[in-house]
Amino acid sequence: MGLPQELALALLEEIPEGIAVLDSGEARWPVVFVNRSFERLRGEPREALLQLDLAGLLRHAEDPVALDELQALMARGETVTVRSRAEHAGGGPRLAEIRFQPLRDATGTVRHYVSYHHALPPDAPPPPEARPVQRDDRLTGLCHAEYFRDLYRRDFSIASREGRLLTLFVVDVDCLGIYNETFGMQAGDSLIRRIARALHSALRRGSDLVARLEGGRFVALATGMTPEQAQRHGETLAARVRELHVHHPRSRVARFVTVSVGVAHCTPGPGMSSAVLVDAALQALEQARQDGCNRVALRDANG
């Protein structure tokens, strides 16, 4: 059962990063929702911000992505990242990174776009690539693996500086090769899309990142979870897939499609490599698979 609308809106209001939601079904792509963090970032009242559209959000964009090109990319359901130096009503321009990400319904159709606005220091270095366009994974609509890696490195650095807890989930579909042999690659792709939607629905906070790495392997990053919460979220991810009740007659694990989940958590310290958390999550996944699959294993990357 989904969250009541009032509770969902209340949770969006408490997310620390600025969020604006655009209606992709309207010609101007108008803004239909903003949270309090976005009001603080822009220094304007909500009533004024709800008069903005896509062009208004990008009025001071610094990246070489034309509005018509951006709309074309978003019309195809792709994820795009740009930088904007928006005028702040409380005093001068503020540099922000804006990630536009599609919101899909149960059929996979893009109905809205959510824009995540991250305030940057005035002396922030330029993006590592000349064109900061980041694409979705075309099969699932989740983050592209390379885009996820970029965001992961950024969030790891922030967590190290601010002492935040990070949790990394690696999810692997059990016996996917046998499923593809039995039903064909097209059925396998359909299964991966269904699992992607199930995983995305289980991690719906604005700060959560979910991506498909390759094949039937997914990865998700969350902040602020205790080890107990991380374990429960791992169990929830596995349960969401089981609840799909996709028949798998040749699975060595169960009658239905299942996943194994590796979970690792840490509070990054000075000089700690971002690879440490990744390695711990992969080790946890291997432990879950060795224990018989359809399981969740947890590791502390801090040792």
N, C-alpha and C positions, 0 to 999 in steps of 0.2 A: 504494500500500500504506500502511495506517495505521500509526501509531506503536505499538510494543509497549506493553502496559498499564503495565509497570513504568516505562518511560521517560516516558509521559504523566503518571503520578502524580508522578514526580520533578520534572518541569517545573512542575507545579501547586504543588509545595512551595516552589519558588524564586520564585514570583511575589510581588512586594513588597506587593500589596494583599491584604487579608483575604478569603478565599473560603470559603463554606459551600454545600454542595450539598444540596438537599432532594428527597425522593422524592414527586413529585406524585401517585403512584398510591395512596398510603396516606392514610387519613382525617386524620391529624394533621399531615401533611406533615413527617415526621421528617427531621432532619439526618443524612445518611449519609456525609458527608466534610467535613473542615475542613483547611486548610493551616496551616503554621507561623505565617504572618502573622496569621491569624485568632486563633490561640492567644495571640500577643503582644498583639493588640488587646484581647482580652477578659481576659487575665491569668488564664486557667483552663486546667487540663490537658485534653488532647484527649478523655480518657475522659468527662469531665463535659460537654464541649461536644457530644459525640455523643449525649447524652441529651436535647438540645433539640429543639424542633419549631418550626413557624412562629410560634406564639404566644410561645414562649420568646425567639425572636430579636427580637420586637416588644414585649417586655414594657414597655419604657420609651419607646415611640414618641412623638414630639412632634407628628407631623403628624396631621391629622384624618381618618385613613383607618381605619375600623373593620375588625376582623379578618375578619368575614364578608364585607364589601365587598371587601377585599383578596383573599380566597380566590376570590370570584366573578370578579374581574378576571383573576387568574392562571389560573383554570380555563378561561378563554377564550384563554389564551396571550398575555396582554398583559404589557408591561413596566411595573413600578411602582417609583417611588423614594420613600423615606421617610427621616426622620431619627430616630435613637434615641440616648438618653443612657444607655448601658448602664453598669452598675456594674462597675468594674475591680477585680479582687481585689488589685491592687498599690497601690490608693489612689485612691478617689473615682470619680465618674462620668466617662465620656469620651463626647464627642459624635461621632457617626459618621453618615455618609450611606450608606444601604443601597439598592442597585439590584438588584431581583429581575428576572432575565431568563430566558426559557424556553430549555431545551435540547431540540432536536427530533431525531428519528431520521431515517432516509433518506426516510421517507414524509411528513415534516413534522409528525408527531404529537409533542406535548409529553410527554416521559417524566420529566424532572426539571427543577428550577429551580435556577439558580446565583445566589447572592446575593454581590454585591461590596460590601465594607465599606471605606469611605474615612474615616480619622480626620480630624476637623475641629477647628480651634482653638476654645476655649471661647467666643470672641467672634465666631464666624462669623455673617455676616448671614443673615437668613431667606431661604428660597427665593424667587425672583422671582415665583412664582405662588402664589395662595392654596391651590390644590390641586395637590400635587406629583405627580400621576399622569401618567406618560408612557407612551404607547402604542406598540406595535409597528406597523410597516407591515403592514396587514391582508393584503396579497397575498402577501408573502414571509416574514413573521415576523422580518425584520431590524429594526433600530432605525428608529423613525419619524424622518423628516428633521428635524423641529423638535427632537426629543430629541437627535439627533446634534449639531445646531448648539450646543445648550446645553452638552453635554459637550465639544465641540471648544473652545469658548471657555474653559471651565474648564481643560482640559488645556494649552491654549496659554499661559494665565496661569501655570500651575505650571511649565511648561517654561521660560518666560522667567525665572522666579524662581530655578530650580534649574539652569539651563544645560543642559537636556536636548535631545537631538536629536529632532525630530519629522519624520515622513514622512506625506504625504497622497497617497492614490491616488484618481484619478477614472477610472471604468471605464464605457465606453459601448458598447452592443451595436451592431455594424455592421449597417447595412441592416435595422434592425428594422421600419421602416415597410413595406418591401417584403415582409418575412416576414408581417406582419399582413394585408397585401393578398392574399397568396397563400393563407394557411391560416386567416385569421379571427382575431378578437381573443381568443377563448377559447384557441386554440393559442398565441397570443402571450403570454397570461398564464401558461400552463403553462411556456413557455420561460423567462420571467422568473423563475419560482419555481425552476426547475432551475439557472439561472445563479446565483441568490442562494445556493443550497445549496453550489454549487461554490466560490464566492468565500468564503463563510463557513468552509468546510473548509480553505481555504488560509491563513486568518488566524485561528488558534485560540488565541492567547495571551490570558490574562485581561485584559491591558491594551489589546488591539486592539479597535477599534470599527468596525463595518460597518453601512452603512445604504443604503437605496434613496432617492435624491433624487426622481426622477420618471421615468415611462416606463421606458426601459431604461438609465438612468444610475444608477450606484452610486458610493459613496464609502467609503473606509476610512482610518482613522488608526492609526498605529503609532508607538511610541516606541523610542528606542535603536538605530535601524538606521543603519549607515553608508551612504553613497551606493551603494557596491557591493552591499550587502545589499538596499537599496531597489530597485535595478535588477533584481536576481535575483527579488525578490518580485513585481515587476511582471510579469516574464516568466512566473513561476509562475501568477499570476492568469490571464493570457492562455492559458496552456497548459491549465489546468483546464477552461476553457470549450471549447477545441478538442477536448479529450478526451471531451467529451459526444457528439461525432459527431452533432449534430443537423443533418439534411439541410436545405440552403437552396438550392433549385434556381435562384433568381433573384438570388442574391448577386453583387455586383460584385467581391467579394474572394476568395471560396473556395467550395468545394462545401458546406462546413459552416458553421454559425454561428460567428462570431469576435467578438472585442472589441478595441477600441483602449484603451490605458491611458496616462493622463498621471500622472507621478510627480513630486512636488516635495518637497524636504527643506530643513530649516533648523534652526539653533539660535536661537530667538527672543532678541532683545536688548531692552534697556530701551526702552520707548516704541514698539516694533515692533507694528504692527497685525496682528491675526489674519487680516485679509483678504489680506495679502501672500502667505501660503502658499497660500491658496485660488486667488488669481489666477495664481500660478506653476503650480499643478497644472492649471488650465484651459488655460493657454497650452501646457503640455506635451501635453495631450490634443489640442488643435487641431493641434499639430505632428505627432503620430502619425497623425491623420486625413489631413493634407495629404500625408504620406509614403506614403499608400496604404492605411491602416487595417490591422488585425491586427498592430499594432506597439506598442512601448512607447517613450515618450519621457520623458527625465529632465531636471529643471531644479533649479538651486540657488536657492532663494528669498532667500538671503543675498547673492546677486549674485556 
